Amino acid sequence: MNKRRKEIIAGNKVSEIYEWNLGGYNQKVLIEGKDENLPIVITLHGSGAPIPFSVGCRGLFPEFTNQFIMVYWDQLGCGINNYLIDDSFSIASFVEMTVDLIHNVKKLFPRNKILILAMSWGSILSTKVLEKDSKIINGVLVYGQIVKEVFFNEEVIAALEKTKISKSKLEAIKRIKRENASSKDLQLVTRNIGQYTDGKQNKKGKPAPMGPIIKGFLTSPDYHFKDFKAIMINGYQKNFSLWREILQIDLSGILENVQIPYVILQGDTDLVASASTVKTLVRNSGNPNLQCEIVEDSGHMPGKEGMELVLEKLGRLSRNISVD
């Protein structure tokens, strides 16, 4: 760990790992911030991979911890909380864990604003949490909001038809039905979206600087090598019950009626969580709490510009929220 990172950690008045029972499972959570009175940001990462925010990133993101108290949770099944996620787990299981996490954070910081920063799968959790308790938090910022018809839809087919994908692969994808899609079907679609389109990561935009983040995980004061390995090779490897639910999900009704500020950043070429679906939903909702901004030259995964925009929008969201 370099000198600069040590100085950042030493300068944070809030910097501690807590072990809490979330949804019936003991899990570790890192909480870090420059000052005890800053707004709270609870991070909800994408499916099965705590990137870029994880329990292993103490001292890595001073641009965030100087403005917020960051709550980093490696969701059960990955990172420091690696655990076998078999097909008995459901979306509701992780919503329960998220609600428990929020309640534990609120006990520590009863007077602070509490925001959620969610990405991809994390956006399902942020939406479902509000369905259970519409005002459990003060605001949400999402990058890559999942709404409905994930992967298997006409927009994906149309995008793939414009690429050099083989006719046999394209026909195989066209034959897949969402209601009975298998894990192999899902792998086929996701692999080809990533290979032939800008749906996952836009090739025009500057990528997020992953090198320093990976190095930071490897030199983390809180991670062992097994935790680093479990960022990608982890308890989600054989699970399909969660994806079975995701493929059938429709969060439109919940999002249309959110009662707190809910800001969505969506990549313009995102095919995992369709930008056009989100734009239409927000426009038709007539709900002033629900907002959307399209990020140019960006897919489902935020690049450098996307991450900078996340920080900017978090600051603006926090300033615009008042807590009684």
C-alpha positions as CSV (number, residue, x, y, z in Angstrom):
1,M,0.0,0.0,0.0
2,N,1.5,3.3,-1.1
3,K,2.1,6.4,1.1
4,R,-0.7,8.4,-0.5
5,R,-3.3,5.7,0.3
6,K,-2.1,5.5,3.9
7,E,-2.5,9.2,4.3
8,I,-6.0,9.1,2.9
9,I,-7.0,6.4,5.3
10,A,-5.4,8.1,8.3
11,G,-7.2,11.3,7.4
12,N,-10.7,9.7,7.4
13,K,-12.4,10.1,10.7
14,V,-14.8,7.3,9.6
15,S,-12.9,4.1,8.5
16,E,-14.1,0.8,10.0
17,I,-15.3,-2.6,9.0
18,Y,-18.5,-3.8,10.6
19,E,-19.8,-7.3,10.7
20,W,-23.6,-7.4,10.6
21,N,-26.2,-10.1,10.2
22,L,-27.9,-9.2,6.9
23,G,-30.9,-11.4,5.9
24,G,-29.7,-14.1,8.2
25,Y,-26.0,-14.2,7.1
26,N,-23.1,-12.5,8.8
27,Q,-21.4,-10.2,6.4
28,K,-18.6,-7.6,6.5
29,V,-19.2,-4.0,5.4
30,L,-16.7,-1.2,5.1
31,I,-17.7,2.4,6.0
32,E,-15.4,5.2,5.2
33,G,-15.5,9.0,5.0
34,K,-13.6,12.2,5.8
35,D,-16.1,13.3,8.5
36,E,-18.9,11.9,10.6
37,N,-21.5,14.5,9.4
38,L,-21.2,13.8,5.7
39,P,-24.1,12.3,3.7
40,I,-24.2,8.5,3.5
41,V,-23.9,6.7,0.2
42,I,-24.7,3.0,0.3
43,T,-23.3,1.3,-2.8
44,L,-25.1,-1.6,-4.5
45,H,-22.9,-3.2,-7.1
46,G,-23.8,-5.2,-10.2
47,S,-24.4,-9.0,-10.3
48,G,-21.8,-11.1,-8.6
49,A,-18.9,-8.7,-8.8
50,P,-18.2,-5.9,-6.3
51,I,-16.6,-3.5,-8.8
52,P,-15.6,-0.7,-8.5
53,F,-16.7,-0.3,-4.9
54,S,-15.9,-3.1,-2.5
55,V,-14.8,-3.8,1.0
56,G,-11.3,-4.0,-0.4
57,C,-11.2,-0.3,-1.5
58,R,-10.4,1.5,1.7
59,G,-8.5,4.6,0.8
60,L,-9.0,4.2,-3.0
61,F,-11.7,6.8,-3.7
62,P,-10.9,10.0,-1.9
63,E,-12.9,12.0,-4.4
64,F,-15.9,10.2,-3.0
65,T,-14.9,9.9,0.7
66,N,-14.1,13.6,0.9
67,Q,-17.8,14.3,0.1
68,F,-19.6,11.3,1.5
69,I,-19.5,8.5,4.0
70,M,-19.3,5.6,1.7
71,V,-20.8,2.2,2.6
72,Y,-19.1,-0.6,0.7
73,W,-20.8,-4.0,0.8
74,D,-19.6,-7.0,-1.1
75,Q,-23.0,-8.6,-1.5
76,L,-23.3,-12.2,-0.2
77,G,-21.7,-14.6,-2.6
78,C,-18.7,-12.5,-3.7
79,G,-15.6,-10.7,-2.5
80,I,-15.0,-10.8,1.3
81,N,-18.5,-12.2,1.7
82,N,-18.1,-15.1,-0.7
83,Y,-20.7,-17.8,-0.1
84,L,-22.4,-20.4,-2.3
85,I,-25.5,-18.8,-3.9
86,D,-27.6,-21.8,-4.8
87,D,-31.0,-21.8,-6.5
88,S,-32.8,-21.4,-3.2
89,F,-31.8,-17.6,-3.3
90,S,-34.2,-15.1,-4.8
91,I,-34.3,-11.4,-5.4
92,A,-36.3,-11.1,-2.2
93,S,-33.4,-12.7,-0.3
94,F,-31.1,-9.8,-1.4
95,V,-33.7,-7.1,-0.8
96,E,-34.0,-8.3,2.8
97,M,-30.2,-8.1,3.2
98,T,-30.3,-4.6,1.7
99,V,-33.0,-3.4,4.1
100,D,-31.1,-4.8,7.0
101,L,-28.0,-3.0,5.8
102,I,-29.8,0.3,5.6
103,H,-31.3,-0.1,9.1
104,N,-27.8,-0.9,10.6
105,V,-26.3,2.2,8.9
106,K,-29.2,4.4,10.1
107,K,-28.5,3.3,13.7
108,L,-24.9,4.4,13.3
109,F,-25.8,7.7,11.6
110,P,-29.3,8.7,12.7
111,R,-29.1,12.3,11.5
112,N,-27.3,11.9,8.2
113,K,-28.8,11.9,4.8
114,I,-28.8,8.4,3.3
115,L,-28.5,7.9,-0.5
116,I,-28.1,4.7,-2.5
117,L,-25.7,4.4,-5.5
118,A,-26.8,1.4,-7.5
119,M,-25.5,-0.1,-10.7
120,S,-27.2,-2.7,-12.9
121,W,-28.4,-5.6,-10.7
122,G,-28.1,-3.1,-7.8
123,S,-30.8,-1.1,-9.4
124,I,-33.3,-4.0,-8.9
125,L,-32.4,-3.9,-5.2
126,S,-32.8,-0.1,-4.9
127,T,-36.2,-0.3,-6.6
128,K,-37.4,-3.2,-4.7
129,V,-36.3,-1.6,-1.4
130,L,-38.5,1.3,-2.1
131,E,-41.4,-1.0,-2.8
132,K,-41.1,-2.4,0.7
133,D,-40.5,1.1,2.3
134,S,-41.0,4.1,0.1
135,K,-39.1,6.5,2.4
136,I,-36.4,4.3,4.1
137,I,-33.8,6.4,2.4
138,N,-33.6,10.0,1.1
139,G,-32.5,9.5,-2.6
140,V,-31.2,7.1,-5.2
141,L,-28.7,7.5,-8.0
142,V,-28.5,4.6,-10.5
143,Y,-26.2,3.9,-13.4
144,G,-27.8,1.3,-15.7
145,Q,-31.3,0.9,-14.4
146,I,-32.9,-2.4,-15.2
147,V,-36.6,-2.1,-15.9
148,K,-37.9,-5.0,-18.0
149,E,-37.3,-7.4,-21.0
150,V,-33.6,-7.8,-20.2
151,F,-31.5,-9.3,-23.1
152,F,-34.2,-11.0,-25.0
153,N,-35.9,-8.3,-26.9
154,E,-36.3,-6.8,-30.4
155,E,-33.7,-4.0,-29.6
156,V,-31.0,-6.6,-29.0
157,I,-31.9,-8.5,-32.2
158,A,-31.9,-5.3,-34.2
159,A,-28.5,-4.2,-32.9
160,L,-27.0,-7.7,-33.6
161,E,-28.4,-7.7,-37.1
162,K,-26.2,-4.7,-37.9
163,T,-23.0,-6.5,-36.9
164,K,-20.8,-9.2,-38.3
165,I,-22.3,-11.9,-36.1
166,S,-22.7,-15.2,-37.9
167,K,-26.1,-16.1,-39.3
168,S,-26.3,-19.3,-37.3
169,K,-25.6,-17.5,-34.0
170,L,-28.1,-14.8,-34.8
171,E,-30.8,-17.4,-35.7
172,A,-30.0,-19.3,-32.4
173,I,-30.5,-16.1,-30.4
174,K,-33.8,-15.3,-32.2
175,R,-35.2,-18.7,-31.3
176,I,-34.7,-18.2,-27.5
177,K,-37.8,-17.4,-25.5
178,R,-37.4,-15.4,-22.3
179,E,-39.9,-17.5,-20.3
180,N,-37.8,-20.7,-20.7
181,A,-34.3,-19.4,-21.4
182,S,-31.5,-21.5,-20.0
183,S,-28.1,-20.4,-18.5
184,K,-26.5,-21.4,-21.8
185,D,-29.0,-19.2,-23.7
186,L,-28.1,-16.3,-21.4
187,Q,-24.4,-16.8,-21.9
188,L,-24.9,-16.9,-25.7
189,V,-26.7,-13.6,-25.7
190,T,-24.5,-11.8,-23.3
191,R,-21.3,-13.0,-24.9
192,N,-22.4,-11.8,-28.4
193,I,-23.7,-8.4,-27.1
194,G,-20.2,-7.8,-25.6
195,Q,-18.3,-9.0,-28.6
196,Y,-20.3,-7.4,-31.4
197,T,-22.0,-4.3,-30.0
198,D,-21.5,-1.4,-27.6
199,G,-24.3,-2.7,-25.4
200,K,-22.1,-3.6,-22.5
201,Q,-19.1,-1.2,-22.9
202,N,-19.0,1.5,-25.5
203,K,-15.7,1.3,-27.5
204,K,-15.8,5.1,-28.3
205,G,-15.9,6.2,-24.7
206,K,-12.8,6.3,-22.4
207,P,-12.8,3.2,-20.2
208,A,-12.8,3.6,-16.4
209,P,-9.2,3.2,-15.0
210,M,-9.5,-0.3,-13.8
211,G,-5.7,-0.9,-13.4
212,P,-5.3,1.2,-10.3
213,I,-8.5,-0.2,-8.8
214,I,-7.3,-3.8,-9.3
215,K,-3.9,-3.0,-7.9
216,G,-5.7,-1.3,-5.0
217,F,-7.7,-4.5,-4.3
218,L,-4.5,-6.5,-4.3
219,T,-2.8,-4.2,-1.8
220,S,-5.9,-3.6,0.4
221,P,-5.4,-3.7,4.1
222,D,-8.8,-5.6,4.4
223,Y,-8.6,-8.1,1.5
224,H,-6.8,-11.5,1.4
225,F,-6.0,-13.0,-2.0
226,K,-9.1,-15.3,-1.6
227,D,-11.3,-12.2,-1.3
228,F,-9.7,-10.7,-4.4
229,K,-10.2,-14.0,-6.3
230,A,-13.8,-14.0,-5.2
231,I,-14.5,-10.8,-7.0
232,M,-15.1,-12.8,-10.2
233,I,-14.8,-16.5,-9.3
234,N,-17.3,-16.9,-6.5
235,G,-20.5,-18.3,-5.2
236,Y,-22.6,-17.1,-8.1
237,Q,-20.9,-19.4,-10.6
238,K,-23.7,-22.0,-10.8
239,N,-26.7,-19.9,-9.7
240,F,-29.5,-19.3,-12.2
241,S,-32.5,-18.7,-9.9
242,L,-31.7,-15.0,-9.7
243,W,-31.4,-14.6,-13.5
244,R,-34.6,-16.5,-14.0
245,E,-36.4,-13.8,-12.0
246,I,-34.5,-11.0,-13.6
247,L,-35.5,-12.2,-17.1
248,Q,-39.2,-11.9,-16.1
249,I,-39.0,-8.8,-14.0
250,D,-40.9,-5.6,-14.7
251,L,-40.1,-2.7,-12.4
252,S,-42.1,0.0,-14.3
253,G,-44.9,0.3,-11.8
254,I,-42.6,0.8,-8.8
255,L,-40.4,3.3,-10.6
256,E,-43.3,5.3,-11.9
257,N,-44.5,5.9,-8.4
258,V,-41.3,6.6,-6.5
259,Q,-41.8,9.0,-3.6
260,I,-38.2,10.2,-3.2
261,P,-35.7,11.7,-5.7
262,Y,-34.6,8.8,-8.0
263,V,-32.0,9.8,-10.7
264,I,-31.1,7.5,-13.5
265,L,-27.9,7.7,-15.6
266,Q,-28.2,5.5,-18.7
267,G,-25.7,4.8,-21.4
268,D,-26.9,5.7,-24.8
269,T,-25.9,2.3,-26.3
270,D,-26.9,0.2,-23.3
271,L,-28.5,-3.0,-24.5
272,V,-28.5,-4.8,-21.2
273,A,-30.8,-2.2,-19.7
274,S,-32.3,-0.4,-22.6
275,A,-31.9,3.4,-22.7
276,S,-35.0,3.9,-24.8
277,T,-37.1,1.9,-22.3
278,V,-35.9,4.1,-19.4
279,K,-36.4,7.3,-21.4
280,T,-39.9,6.3,-22.3
281,L,-40.7,5.3,-18.7
282,V,-39.5,8.5,-17.2
283,R,-41.2,10.7,-19.8
284,N,-44.6,8.9,-19.5
285,S,-44.5,8.7,-15.7
286,G,-45.1,12.4,-15.1
287,N,-43.4,11.9,-11.7
288,P,-41.0,14.8,-10.8
289,N,-39.1,12.5,-8.5
290,L,-38.1,10.2,-11.4
291,Q,-35.3,11.7,-13.6
292,C,-33.1,10.4,-16.4
293,E,-30.0,11.5,-18.2
294,I,-28.5,9.7,-21.1
295,V,-24.7,9.4,-21.1
296,E,-23.2,9.6,-24.6
297,D,-20.8,7.0,-25.9
298,S,-21.5,4.8,-23.0
299,G,-22.9,1.3,-22.6
300,H,-24.2,-0.6,-19.6
301,M,-20.8,-0.3,-17.8
302,P,-19.8,3.3,-16.9
303,G,-16.6,4.5,-18.5
304,K,-14.4,7.3,-17.2
305,E,-17.0,10.0,-18.1
306,G,-19.8,7.9,-16.5
307,M,-17.9,7.6,-13.2
308,E,-17.2,11.4,-13.2
309,L,-20.9,12.0,-13.8
310,V,-21.8,9.7,-11.0
311,L,-19.8,11.8,-8.6
312,E,-21.2,15.0,-9.9
313,K,-24.8,13.8,-9.7
314,L,-24.4,12.4,-6.2
315,G,-23.2,15.8,-5.0
316,R,-26.1,17.6,-6.7
317,L,-28.6,15.0,-5.4
318,S,-27.4,15.3,-1.9
319,R,-27.5,19.1,-1.9
320,N,-31.1,19.1,-3.2
321,I,-32.3,16.8,-0.5
322,S,-33.4,18.2,2.9
323,V,-33.8,16.0,5.9
324,D,-36.3,16.9,8.7
